[in-house]
Amino acid sequence: MAIIDRPLSPHLQIYRWRITMALSILHRVTGCALGVGTLLLAWWLIAASRGPEHFAVVSWFLGSIIGRLVLFGFTWAVFHHLCSGVRHLFWDAGKGFDLKTATLSSYLVIAGGVVLTLVTWILAYALRG
């Protein structure tokens, strides 16, 4: 059987990773995380409607170290997805496609998600007392 030299389709080992590629994938991952986080919100609301015993279980979990890490990650996913979505709105309007602007907006999305998450948690703990 003869071997024919045919070009290979591009794959991940050929592409050089860029920040815009990583954030495109991360936007999809955070979208999935928001779907899972919505189940957590539903659990909290259902427990609140079922009475103090059920709500105490959810409150215990969310107050634990693991629960707080999950909530922190969910908060970051919300803000990262929001900032990335705003960037996509600009792209839908035809703005920001040049390489320099796309790279800068990628770093702004990362910074925005982190800063908004930290500010939210700092304010939440400050207002909690």
URNORHU-V83462 format. One record per residue. N is the residue number from 1. RES is the residue in one small letter. SS is DSSP state (helix for helix, strand for strand, loop for the rest). NEAR is the number of other C-alpha atoms within 12 Angstrom. Layout:
BEGIN
n->N res->RES ss->SS near->NEAR
n->N res->RES ss->SS near->NEAR
END
This chain:
BEGIN
n->1 res->m ss->loop near->3
n->2 res->a ss->loop near->4
n->3 res->i ss->loop near->5
n->4 res->i ss->loop near->7
n->5 res->d ss->loop near->6
n->6 res->r ss->loop near->6
n->7 res->p ss->loop near->7
n->8 res->l ss->loop near->10
n->9 res->s ss->loop near->9
n->10 res->p ss->loop near->9
n->11 res->h ss->loop near->10
n->12 res->l ss->loop near->12
n->13 res->q ss->loop near->9
n->14 res->i ss->loop near->9
n->15 res->y ss->loop near->11
n->16 res->r ss->loop near->12
n->17 res->w ss->loop near->14
n->18 res->r ss->loop near->16
n->19 res->i ss->helix near->21
n->20 res->t ss->helix near->29
n->21 res->m ss->helix near->17
n->22 res->a ss->helix near->21
n->23 res->l ss->helix near->30
n->24 res->s ss->helix near->25
n->25 res->i ss->helix near->17
n->26 res->l ss->helix near->26
n->27 res->h ss->helix near->31
n->28 res->r ss->helix near->21
n->29 res->v ss->helix near->20
n->30 res->t ss->helix near->28
n->31 res->g ss->helix near->25
n->32 res->c ss->helix near->18
n->33 res->a ss->helix near->25
n->34 res->l ss->helix near->26
n->35 res->g ss->helix near->18
n->36 res->v ss->helix near->20
n->37 res->g ss->helix near->24
n->38 res->t ss->helix near->19
n->39 res->l ss->helix near->15
n->40 res->l ss->helix near->22
n->41 res->l ss->helix near->21
n->42 res->a ss->helix near->16
n->43 res->w ss->helix near->22
n->44 res->w ss->helix near->24
n->45 res->l ss->helix near->18
n->46 res->i ss->helix near->19
n->47 res->a ss->helix near->20
n->48 res->a ss->helix near->18
n->49 res->s ss->helix near->15
n->50 res->r ss->helix near->15
n->51 res->g ss->loop near->14
n->52 res->p ss->helix near->16
n->53 res->e ss->helix near->14
n->54 res->h ss->helix near->18
n->55 res->f ss->helix near->21
n->56 res->a ss->helix near->19
n->57 res->v ss->helix near->20
n->58 res->v ss->helix near->26
n->59 res->s ss->helix near->23
n->60 res->w ss->helix near->18
n->61 res->f ss->helix near->20
n->62 res->l ss->helix near->22
n->63 res->g ss->helix near->17
n->64 res->s ss->loop near->14
n->65 res->i ss->helix near->13
n->66 res->i ss->helix near->13
n->67 res->g ss->helix near->19
n->68 res->r ss->helix near->18
n->69 res->l ss->helix near->16
n->70 res->v ss->helix near->22
n->71 res->l ss->helix near->28
n->72 res->f ss->helix near->27
n->73 res->g ss->helix near->25
n->74 res->f ss->helix near->33
n->75 res->t ss->helix near->30
n->76 res->w ss->helix near->35
n->77 res->a ss->helix near->35
n->78 res->v ss->helix near->34
n->79 res->f ss->helix near->31
n->80 res->h ss->helix near->37
n->81 res->h ss->helix near->35
n->82 res->l ss->helix near->26
n->83 res->c ss->helix near->31
n->84 res->s ss->helix near->36
n->85 res->g ss->helix near->27
n->86 res->v ss->helix near->23
n->87 res->r ss->helix near->32
n->88 res->h ss->helix near->24
n->89 res->l ss->helix near->15
n->90 res->f ss->helix near->17
n->91 res->w ss->helix near->17
n->92 res->d ss->helix near->12
n->93 res->a ss->loop near->11
n->94 res->g ss->loop near->12
n->95 res->k ss->loop near->16
n->96 res->g ss->loop near->21
n->97 res->f ss->loop near->20
n->98 res->d ss->loop near->13
n->99 res->l ss->helix near->14
n->100 res->k ss->helix near->13
n->101 res->t ss->helix near->17
n->102 res->a ss->helix near->26
n->103 res->t ss->helix near->22
n->104 res->l ss->helix near->18
n->105 res->s ss->helix near->28
n->106 res->s ss->helix near->32
n->107 res->y ss->helix near->23
n->108 res->l ss->helix near->23
n->109 res->v ss->helix near->34
n->110 res->i ss->helix near->30
n->111 res->a ss->helix near->20
n->112 res->g ss->helix near->27
n->113 res->g ss->helix near->33
n->114 res->v ss->helix near->26
n->115 res->v ss->helix near->19
n->116 res->l ss->helix near->25
n->117 res->t ss->helix near->27
n->118 res->l ss->helix near->21
n->119 res->v ss->helix near->20
n->120 res->t ss->helix near->23
n->121 res->w ss->helix near->22
n->122 res->i ss->helix near->15
n->123 res->l ss->helix near->13
n->124 res->a ss->helix near->14
n->125 res->y ss->helix near->11
n->126 res->a ss->helix near->11
n->127 res->l ss->helix near->10
n->128 res->r ss->helix near->9
n->129 res->g ss->loop near->7
END
